Amino acid sequence: MSIASLATVPATPCTATPRTATRRAAPSFRGRIGQDARSGHYAVPHRYRLHLSTGCADGLRLAVGHSLLGLDAVCPVVFLPALPDRPDGGHSALRPLYEASAHHWTGPALAPVLSDDWAGRIVSNHAPDILRDLDRFPREGRFSLYPCGTESRIDAVERLCSEGVLQAARCAARPGADPAERAAALDVLLDTLGRLERHLEGEEYVVDGRLTAADVELWVALVRLYTVHRHHLDASAARRVAGHPVLWAHVRRLTDLPAFGGHLGPDGVDRPAAGV
């Protein structure tokens, strides 16, 4: 099955969760790391720092990508608590960076953040951009999360995992949601899992026969589905989610790699923030 056949995701009839509403209300920093010293932020070692929590999907995704790229000595990581310590969903440790980066800033200090140690300010808090920019850092070896020619296919998998797995699972598992909305979201989730299952049959990796960001996206989405949302589904729905042996074998195989499994807590994943 081609990636193109996976790209279309039915709309999930689900209103925003409190956390997603908070994310949209937060200041958006969209600076990018370039490869030209004339740009404001260029890829130079020891200038940038990544702040993240593996208790949310964005942070877990970035932690895995950072490990796969071997950037510990180039761009260090500050690991934040799995649960934010402020009532607005932000992290106290990030407040100085937000206050230095936005005039009269009063919103939540949300993770993840890529910061510039030279300027003492935030470069970006947009996780998809950060992961792509980490791939631009100079390093030993030739491994890339976004090999040339795979970008559009990886983008399609990213959207599928975000909308067809995470968003649909969040809606299907939400306590108190309209039963019709939950049923429709479960249909979207199961349809997406079925298409991914068929795509991976006989394949070692999601895109191009090699490990890429597409595998990171899928692994994070399925880990979150299993450790967070599955517990809020009824028994029948949980069994149907589990009935995709190829997908879950893929998850187990990647979890055996330190870059993936090394970021999971003793119960499989750090305790997530509410609503994630």
Legacy VTK file of the C-alpha trace (Angstrom):
# vtk DataFile Version 3.0
C-alpha trace
ASCII
DATASET POLYDATA
POINTS 276 float
0.000 0.000 0.000
1.400 3.404 -0.953
1.725 6.338 1.429
-0.593 8.324 -0.826
-3.441 5.950 0.022
-2.891 6.733 3.713
-2.931 10.492 3.379
-6.685 11.146 3.569
-8.028 11.187 7.123
-11.780 11.483 7.775
-12.714 14.429 9.949
-13.080 13.587 13.622
-16.232 15.224 15.052
-14.630 16.308 18.279
-14.259 19.694 19.922
-10.935 20.873 21.315
-9.679 19.470 24.598
-8.584 21.901 27.334
-4.931 21.188 26.570
-5.228 21.746 22.826
-7.109 24.972 23.510
-4.273 26.079 25.787
-1.707 25.256 23.124
-3.482 27.426 20.557
-3.720 30.326 23.002
-0.010 30.244 23.841
2.501 32.509 22.085
3.882 30.772 19.016
7.605 31.065 18.377
8.446 29.840 14.889
12.128 30.640 14.466
14.031 28.173 12.302
17.570 26.842 12.372
19.342 27.471 9.083
22.666 26.351 7.631
23.888 29.813 6.665
25.885 31.840 9.219
24.188 34.960 7.856
20.819 33.763 9.158
19.664 34.709 12.643
19.838 31.107 13.879
22.293 28.833 12.182
23.236 25.267 13.033
26.267 25.635 15.237
27.147 23.253 18.092
26.721 24.277 21.739
24.482 27.266 21.001
21.028 25.726 21.442
19.239 23.807 24.171
16.131 21.625 23.999
13.619 21.717 26.859
11.030 18.943 26.859
8.862 16.583 28.858
8.422 12.992 27.718
5.009 13.069 29.390
3.513 14.604 26.231
3.564 13.382 22.647
5.573 16.339 21.316
8.249 15.944 23.965
8.515 12.177 23.544
8.818 12.580 19.774
11.621 15.130 20.132
13.438 13.051 22.754
13.502 10.034 20.437
14.581 12.093 17.426
17.327 13.790 19.425
18.652 10.396 20.577
18.562 8.898 17.087
20.563 11.850 15.775
23.126 11.572 18.593
22.994 15.256 19.506
23.768 15.081 23.236
27.107 16.863 22.834
25.808 19.339 20.235
22.417 20.421 21.589
21.853 19.318 25.203
18.407 18.417 26.532
16.762 19.671 29.715
14.143 17.123 30.789
11.156 18.708 32.511
8.722 16.943 34.867
6.072 14.824 33.155
3.374 16.882 34.858
3.578 20.690 34.508
3.901 22.405 37.872
1.684 25.399 37.118
-2.141 25.489 37.065
-2.138 26.957 33.543
-0.363 23.865 32.217
3.016 25.541 31.964
6.434 24.859 33.488
7.959 27.289 35.990
11.427 26.460 34.663
10.488 27.881 31.266
8.995 31.164 32.500
12.242 33.174 32.293
12.685 32.148 28.650
9.121 33.098 27.737
9.367 36.411 29.582
12.639 37.231 27.815
11.190 36.303 24.425
7.764 38.014 24.468
7.134 41.556 25.687
4.646 41.639 28.584
4.158 37.880 28.216
1.636 36.468 30.709
0.568 33.115 29.175
1.558 29.541 30.035
5.192 28.508 29.641
4.568 25.424 27.543
7.053 22.747 26.517
8.741 21.807 24.273
11.069 24.721 23.628
14.239 25.110 21.594
16.222 27.969 23.128
19.246 29.995 22.056
21.806 30.110 24.858
23.637 33.006 23.190
20.556 35.230 23.177
18.781 33.751 26.206
15.559 33.530 24.202
13.248 31.028 22.565
13.866 30.033 18.964
10.783 27.842 18.603
8.076 26.097 20.573
6.632 24.426 17.466
7.563 20.753 17.783
7.359 19.740 14.075
9.760 22.551 13.102
12.114 21.714 15.963
12.434 18.066 14.905
13.237 19.068 11.340
15.772 21.622 12.528
17.521 19.088 14.767
18.088 17.067 11.606
20.147 19.983 10.226
22.737 20.031 13.000
26.276 18.995 12.011
27.154 15.604 13.455
29.099 12.442 12.806
27.520 9.840 10.552
25.082 10.160 7.679
21.800 9.181 9.354
18.910 11.557 8.683
15.353 11.573 9.981
14.230 13.231 6.729
16.221 11.650 3.875
16.102 13.525 0.606
12.999 12.621 -1.396
10.989 11.297 1.566
9.685 14.576 3.005
6.191 14.508 1.474
5.631 10.890 2.504
6.798 11.584 6.043
4.467 14.599 6.168
1.565 12.347 5.179
2.382 9.873 7.966
2.722 12.729 10.453
-0.757 14.009 9.591
-2.226 10.522 9.710
-0.760 9.858 13.163
-1.835 13.251 14.488
-5.411 13.232 13.191
-6.257 9.593 12.545
-4.636 8.150 15.671
-4.005 10.732 18.409
-6.890 13.118 17.787
-9.339 10.318 17.058
-8.217 8.343 20.122
-8.479 11.414 22.330
-12.060 11.980 21.206
-13.062 8.306 21.345
-11.717 7.975 24.894
-12.981 11.265 26.312
-15.213 10.764 29.360
-18.499 12.599 29.097
-18.283 13.167 25.349
-21.355 12.701 23.182
-21.726 8.938 22.469
-22.204 9.552 18.738
-19.003 11.618 18.620
-17.100 8.921 20.480
-18.397 6.207 18.141
-17.497 8.232 15.043
-14.018 8.928 16.408
-13.511 5.235 17.181
-14.432 4.426 13.567
-11.788 6.886 12.361
-9.200 5.411 14.724
-9.860 1.812 13.709
-9.898 2.694 10.009
-6.533 4.437 10.400
-5.008 1.541 12.327
-6.272 -0.887 9.688
-4.694 1.099 6.866
-1.391 1.371 8.724
-1.489 -2.359 9.481
-1.884 -3.200 5.793
0.822 -0.723 4.811
3.368 -2.298 7.189
2.693 -5.917 6.206
5.975 -7.255 4.871
7.758 -3.954 5.590
10.429 -3.265 8.195
9.899 0.495 8.259
7.125 2.913 7.307
8.875 4.852 4.523
11.575 3.947 2.022
12.699 0.735 3.749
14.696 2.609 6.383
14.268 4.228 9.783
12.955 7.778 9.399
10.879 10.355 11.220
7.808 8.464 9.983
8.669 5.587 12.328
9.141 8.045 15.189
5.713 9.562 14.488
4.002 6.176 14.361
5.763 4.829 17.447
4.860 7.869 19.559
1.234 7.809 18.385
0.843 4.122 19.225
2.641 4.399 22.565
0.286 7.228 23.538
-2.700 5.233 22.320
-1.675 2.208 24.389
-0.557 3.952 27.581
-3.034 6.840 27.764
-6.193 6.563 25.692
-6.729 2.789 25.719
-7.631 2.856 29.415
-10.636 5.106 28.687
-12.086 2.889 25.954
-14.625 0.179 26.692
-13.434 -3.427 26.628
-14.719 -4.112 23.112
-13.013 -1.046 21.644
-9.754 -1.840 23.464
-9.762 -5.369 21.996
-10.304 -3.984 18.498
-7.418 -1.562 18.951
-5.189 -4.434 20.093
-6.173 -6.524 17.058
-3.420 -5.132 14.808
-0.495 -7.512 15.363
1.773 -5.994 12.701
1.531 -2.506 14.212
2.160 -3.632 17.764
5.069 -5.832 16.678
6.549 -2.731 15.035
6.153 -0.819 18.302
7.821 -3.593 20.329
10.738 -3.842 17.884
11.414 -0.107 18.026
11.020 -0.061 21.805
13.930 -2.497 22.020
16.164 0.251 20.572
17.620 2.495 23.328
16.762 5.673 21.402
13.082 4.715 21.716
12.626 2.558 24.800
15.172 4.537 26.799
12.650 7.371 27.060
9.873 5.261 28.565
9.279 5.184 32.297
8.969 2.023 34.421
5.318 1.642 33.458
5.958 2.090 29.758
5.833 5.882 29.619
6.116 8.756 32.043
2.796 9.731 33.529
1.218 12.061 30.970
-0.268 15.472 31.541
-4.057 15.413 31.855
-5.877 15.611 28.550
-2.858 14.782 26.389
LINES 1 277
276 0 1 2 3 4 5 6 7 8 9 10 11 12 13 14 15 16 17 18 19 20 21 22 23 24 25 26 27 28 29 30 31 32 33 34 35 36 37 38 39 40 41 42 43 44 45 46 47 48 49 50 51 52 53 54 55 56 57 58 59 60 61 62 63 64 65 66 67 68 69 70 71 72 73 74 75 76 77 78 79 80 81 82 83 84 85 86 87 88 89 90 91 92 93 94 95 96 97 98 99 100 101 102 103 104 105 106 107 108 109 110 111 112 113 114 115 116 117 118 119 120 121 122 123 124 125 126 127 128 129 130 131 132 133 134 135 136 137 138 139 140 141 142 143 144 145 146 147 148 149 150 151 152 153 154 155 156 157 158 159 160 161 162 163 164 165 166 167 168 169 170 171 172 173 174 175 176 177 178 179 180 181 182 183 184 185 186 187 188 189 190 191 192 193 194 195 196 197 198 199 200 201 202 203 204 205 206 207 208 209 210 211 212 213 214 215 216 217 218 219 220 221 222 223 224 225 226 227 228 229 230 231 232 233 234 235 236 237 238 239 240 241 242 243 244 245 246 247 248 249 250 251 252 253 254 255 256 257 258 259 260 261 262 263 264 265 266 267 268 269 270 271 272 273 274 275
